[in-house]
């Protein structure tokens, strides 16, 4: 079975190692959903990992490189016109 439901993954899902591992395993073939994120989300993940979670910078950089390589099609851009349509909390209105 392969499902290509589009799912935008935010930093709160991607930053914690255990949760991220589970979610990205479900996004691998045969996937249950198709993951999406943006440069802004990945930057927030990096800040969270190196700040709140105290990851070494080299590890956080390795993680960034790994997810970009494993899921190159997950990167979204040119979504700015959609931000005003978001009804969620303003601090989470990014892509």
Secondary structure, 3 states (H helix, E strand, C coil): CCCCCEEECCHHHHCCHHHHHHHHHHCCCCCCCEEEECHHHHHHHHHHHHCCCCCCHHHHHHHHHHHHHHCHHHECCCCHHHHCCCCCCHHHCCC
